[in-house]
Amino acid sequence: MWTPFGISPAYAQDAAGGAGIVMQILPLVLIFVVFYFLLIRPQQKKMKEHREMLTQLKRSDRVVTSGGIVATITKVKEGSDEIEAEIAPNVRVTLVRGTITSVLRPEAANDSGSAVKAG
């Protein structure tokens, strides 16, 4: 096909198509970046903190398991994934470290002093 400028329509469309592909891919890249910073990165940080908490468990820590049981650690087996804990007086169970969701810290003594005393 003859054109006055000597450029066939196929070449003109190809030059514009290159920018069109970039404009189609750019939103996908932006969505991935947003997901990374809002979802993936915080979850990785939370998992790292949980692993560190599990490695720092020691005797007499009060813990909560994934089943909701509150227990006091009586024995930590180093090099093992098992922990012995007391869930009631003279009732000891063996727990797997991965089932512990949190460690309960005792509240500070000065927190109770801020309460209003009745009397």
KOLDRENPA-930468 format. One record per residue (C-alpha): x, y negated, z; residue in three letters. Coordinates in steps of 0.2 Angstrom, whole numbers. Last residue first. Layout:
BEGIN
<torvo><px>X</px><py>Y</py><pz>Z</pz><r>ALA</r></torvo>
...
***
This chain:
BEGIN
<torvo><px>-62</px><py>-13</py><pz>505</pz><r>GLY</r></torvo>
<torvo><px>-59</px><py>-9</py><pz>487</pz><r>ALA</r></torvo>
<torvo><px>-42</px><py>-11</py><pz>479</pz><r>LYS</r></torvo>
<torvo><px>-41</px><py>-19</py><pz>462</pz><r>VAL</r></torvo>
<torvo><px>-29</px><py>-9</py><pz>451</pz><r>ALA</r></torvo>
<torvo><px>-12</px><py>-17</py><pz>447</pz><r>SER</r></torvo>
<torvo><px>-3</px><py>-6</py><pz>460</pz><r>GLY</r></torvo>
<torvo><px>-8</px><py>10</py><pz>450</pz><r>SER</r></torvo>
<torvo><px>3</px><py>4</py><pz>436</pz><r>ASP</r></torvo>
<torvo><px>18</px><py>1</py><pz>447</pz><r>ASN</r></torvo>
<torvo><px>19</px><py>19</py><pz>450</pz><r>ALA</r></torvo>
<torvo><px>22</px><py>23</py><pz>432</pz><r>ALA</r></torvo>
<torvo><px>11</px><py>36</py><pz>424</pz><r>GLU</r></torvo>
<torvo><px>19</px><py>54</py><pz>422</pz><r>PRO</r></torvo>
<torvo><px>23</px><py>58</py><pz>404</pz><r>ARG</r></torvo>
<torvo><px>12</px><py>71</py><pz>395</pz><r>LEU</r></torvo>
<torvo><px>22</px><py>79</py><pz>381</pz><r>VAL</r></torvo>
<torvo><px>12</px><py>82</py><pz>365</pz><r>SER</r></torvo>
<torvo><px>7</px><py>94</py><pz>351</pz><r>THR</r></torvo>
<torvo><px>15</px><py>110</py><pz>357</pz><r>ILE</r></torvo>
<torvo><px>10</px><py>124</py><pz>345</pz><r>THR</r></torvo>
<torvo><px>27</px><py>123</py><pz>336</pz><r>GLY</r></torvo>
<torvo><px>36</px><py>128</py><pz>352</pz><r>ARG</r></torvo>
<torvo><px>28</px><py>145</py><pz>353</pz><r>VAL</r></torvo>
<torvo><px>21</px><py>148</py><pz>370</pz><r>LEU</r></torvo>
<torvo><px>23</px><py>162</py><pz>383</pz><r>THR</r></torvo>
<torvo><px>11</px><py>162</py><pz>397</pz><r>VAL</r></torvo>
<torvo><px>12</px><py>160</py><pz>416</pz><r>ARG</r></torvo>
<torvo><px>-2</px><py>161</py><pz>428</pz><r>VAL</r></torvo>
<torvo><px>4</px><py>159</py><pz>446</pz><r>ASN</r></torvo>
<torvo><px>-5</px><py>143</py><pz>449</pz><r>PRO</r></torvo>
<torvo><px>-13</px><py>138</py><pz>432</pz><r>ALA</r></torvo>
<torvo><px>-6</px><py>135</py><pz>415</pz><r>ILE</r></torvo>
<torvo><px>12</px><py>139</py><pz>419</pz><r>GLU</r></torvo>
<torvo><px>23</px><py>139</py><pz>404</pz><r>ALA</r></torvo>
<torvo><px>37</px><py>150</py><pz>396</pz><r>GLU</r></torvo>
<torvo><px>44</px><py>143</py><pz>380</pz><r>ILE</r></torvo>
<torvo><px>47</px><py>153</py><pz>364</pz><r>GLU</r></torvo>
<torvo><px>56</px><py>148</py><pz>348</pz><r>ASP</r></torvo>
<torvo><px>72</px><py>154</py><pz>354</pz><r>SER</r></torvo>
<torvo><px>90</px><py>148</py><pz>353</pz><r>GLY</r></torvo>
<torvo><px>87</px><py>141</py><pz>371</pz><r>GLU</r></torvo>
<torvo><px>73</px><py>149</py><pz>381</pz><r>LYS</r></torvo>
<torvo><px>65</px><py>135</py><pz>391</pz><r>VAL</r></torvo>
<torvo><px>57</px><py>141</py><pz>407</pz><r>LYS</r></torvo>
<torvo><px>44</px><py>134</py><pz>418</pz><r>THR</r></torvo>
<torvo><px>35</px><py>121</py><pz>407</pz><r>ILE</r></torvo>
<torvo><px>19</px><py>114</py><pz>414</pz><r>THR</r></torvo>
<torvo><px>3</px><py>117</py><pz>405</pz><r>ALA</r></torvo>
<torvo><px>-12</px><py>108</py><pz>398</pz><r>VAL</r></torvo>
<torvo><px>-22</px><py>119</py><pz>385</pz><r>ILE</r></torvo>
<torvo><px>-30</px><py>109</py><pz>371</pz><r>GLY</r></torvo>
<torvo><px>-28</px><py>123</py><pz>358</pz><r>GLY</r></torvo>
<torvo><px>-14</px><py>113</py><pz>349</pz><r>SER</r></torvo>
<torvo><px>-4</px><py>114</py><pz>366</pz><r>THR</r></torvo>
<torvo><px>-3</px><py>99</py><pz>378</pz><r>VAL</r></torvo>
<torvo><px>13</px><py>98</py><pz>388</pz><r>VAL</r></torvo>
<torvo><px>18</px><py>94</py><pz>406</pz><r>ARG</r></torvo>
<torvo><px>37</px><py>94</py><pz>407</pz><r>ASP</r></torvo>
<torvo><px>44</px><py>104</py><pz>423</pz><r>SER</r></torvo>
<torvo><px>58</px><py>112</py><pz>413</pz><r>ARG</r></torvo>
<torvo><px>64</px><py>104</py><pz>397</pz><r>LYS</r></torvo>
<torvo><px>58</px><py>99</py><pz>380</pz><r>LEU</r></torvo>
<torvo><px>70</px><py>89</py><pz>370</pz><r>GLN</r></torvo>
<torvo><px>69</px><py>100</py><pz>354</pz><r>THR</r></torvo>
<torvo><px>51</px><py>99</py><pz>353</pz><r>LEU</r></torvo>
<torvo><px>51</px><py>80</py><pz>354</pz><r>MET</r></torvo>
<torvo><px>64</px><py>79</py><pz>340</pz><r>GLU</r></torvo>
<torvo><px>53</px><py>90</py><pz>329</pz><r>ARG</r></torvo>
<torvo><px>38</px><py>78</py><pz>333</pz><r>HIS</r></torvo>
<torvo><px>48</px><py>63</py><pz>329</pz><r>GLU</r></torvo>
<torvo><px>53</px><py>70</py><pz>312</pz><r>LYS</r></torvo>
<torvo><px>35</px><py>75</py><pz>308</pz><r>MET</r></torvo>
<torvo><px>29</px><py>57</py><pz>312</pz><r>LYS</r></torvo>
<torvo><px>43</px><py>50</py><pz>300</pz><r>LYS</r></torvo>
<torvo><px>38</px><py>61</py><pz>286</pz><r>GLN</r></torvo>
<torvo><px>20</px><py>56</py><pz>288</pz><r>GLN</r></torvo>
<torvo><px>25</px><py>38</py><pz>288</pz><r>PRO</r></torvo>
<torvo><px>34</px><py>40</py><pz>272</pz><r>ARG</r></torvo>
<torvo><px>21</px><py>50</py><pz>262</pz><r>ILE</r></torvo>
<torvo><px>5</px><py>40</py><pz>266</pz><r>LEU</r></torvo>
<torvo><px>7</px><py>21</py><pz>264</pz><r>LEU</r></torvo>
<torvo><px>24</px><py>19</py><pz>257</pz><r>PHE</r></torvo>
<torvo><px>24</px><py>34</py><pz>245</pz><r>TYR</r></torvo>
<torvo><px>5</px><py>32</py><pz>241</pz><r>PHE</r></torvo>
<torvo><px>9</px><py>14</py><pz>236</pz><r>VAL</r></torvo>
<torvo><px>24</px><py>19</py><pz>225</pz><r>VAL</r></torvo>
<torvo><px>14</px><py>33</py><pz>217</pz><r>PHE</r></torvo>
<torvo><px>-1</px><py>21</py><pz>213</pz><r>ILE</r></torvo>
<torvo><px>12</px><py>8</py><pz>205</pz><r>LEU</r></torvo>
<torvo><px>19</px><py>22</py><pz>194</pz><r>VAL</r></torvo>
<torvo><px>2</px><py>27</py><pz>188</pz><r>LEU</r></torvo>
<torvo><px>-2</px><py>9</py><pz>185</pz><r>PRO</r></torvo>
<torvo><px>14</px><py>6</py><pz>174</pz><r>LEU</r></torvo>
<torvo><px>11</px><py>22</py><pz>163</pz><r>ILE</r></torvo>
<torvo><px>-3</px><py>14</py><pz>152</pz><r>GLN</r></torvo>
<torvo><px>6</px><py>-3</py><pz>151</pz><r>MET</r></torvo>
<torvo><px>22</px><py>6</py><pz>146</pz><r>VAL</r></torvo>
<torvo><px>12</px><py>16</py><pz>132</pz><r>ILE</r></torvo>
<torvo><px>5</px><py>0</py><pz>126</pz><r>GLY</r></torvo>
<torvo><px>22</px><py>-9</py><pz>124</pz><r>ALA</r></torvo>
<torvo><px>28</px><py>5</py><pz>113</pz><r>GLY</r></torvo>
<torvo><px>11</px><py>5</py><pz>103</pz><r>GLY</r></torvo>
<torvo><px>14</px><py>-13</py><pz>97</pz><r>ALA</r></torvo>
<torvo><px>29</px><py>-9</py><pz>88</pz><r>ALA</r></torvo>
<torvo><px>21</px><py>7</py><pz>80</pz><r>ASP</r></torvo>
<torvo><px>6</px><py>-3</py><pz>74</pz><r>GLN</r></torvo>
<torvo><px>17</px><py>-15</py><pz>64</pz><r>ALA</r></torvo>
<torvo><px>26</px><py>0</py><pz>57</pz><r>TYR</r></torvo>
<torvo><px>10</px><py>9</py><pz>51</pz><r>ALA</r></torvo>
<torvo><px>3</px><py>-8</py><pz>43</pz><r>PRO</r></torvo>
<torvo><px>17</px><py>-8</py><pz>30</pz><r>SER</r></torvo>
<torvo><px>29</px><py>-23</py><pz>31</pz><r>ILE</r></torvo>
<torvo><px>33</px><py>-31</py><pz>15</pz><r>GLY</r></torvo>
<torvo><px>26</px><py>-48</py><pz>20</pz><r>PHE</r></torvo>
<torvo><px>13</px><py>-49</py><pz>6</pz><r>PRO</r></torvo>
<torvo><px>7</px><py>-31</py><pz>8</pz><r>THR</r></torvo>
<torvo><px>7</px><py>-17</py><pz>-5</pz><r>TRP</r></torvo>
<torvo><px>0</px><py>0</py><pz>0</pz><r>MET</r></torvo>
***
